[in-house]
Amino acid sequence: MSRSLVFVVAVYLLFLAACDEPDVSQANATRAQQLAEKVSTPVILTRGQALDLAARSNCLLCHKIEYKLVGPAWKNVAAKYKGEANAANTVASHITTGGSFGWNFGTMPPRGGSVISDANIASLARFIVSLK
C-alpha cells in the first residue's frame, strides 16, 4: 500500500510540475513581437556603417552607391522611390524577396544571396532611400 501511495504522489507532483511550465508558444510570440519592433525602427546608418554592412552582406558585389554595376546604383534606387511614404519598407521588401523590379539588370536573389538579418535589411534600406 505504501508503494502505491508513493506512486500516486509522484504522479501528482509530476502533473503539478508540468502545469507550471511556461507557455513556450507565448514566449516565442513575445520574442517575434520584439523582433518585429526592432525591424520597424531600424538603426540609422552612417555611410561608413552602411558600406561595411553591405560589404559583409555581399551587396557590393552587384551594387555601388553612385553608379550601376550588375544592379542599379543605390542613388538611382533612392530617386525611383523618392517621395513615397513607405519607400524604406518597399526597398526592404525587395531586398528580402529578391527580383528585378523593372530595372532590366537581371534578377537579384532573395536577401542578395546572403544571410543578412531583417533588422540589417531595414537599416540598409533606410540608408539607401536617404541618398540624394
Number of C-alpha atoms within 10 A of each C-alpha: 6 7 8 9 10 11 12 12 12 12 12 12 12 11 11 11 10 10 10 8 8 9 9 9 9 10 11 11 11 12 12 12 12 12 13 13 12 14 17 14 12 19 15 15 17 11 14 9 13 19 18 14 19 20 12 13 19 17 20 18 13 14 17 18 18 13 13 15 14 15 21 18 18 22 18 18 20 22 15 12 15 16 10 11 9 12 20 24 17 17 21 23 17 20 23 20 13 16 15 13 11 8 11 9 13 12 15 19 15 15 21 22 14 12 11 18 13 20 19 19 25 26 22 27 27 24 22 25 25 16 16 12
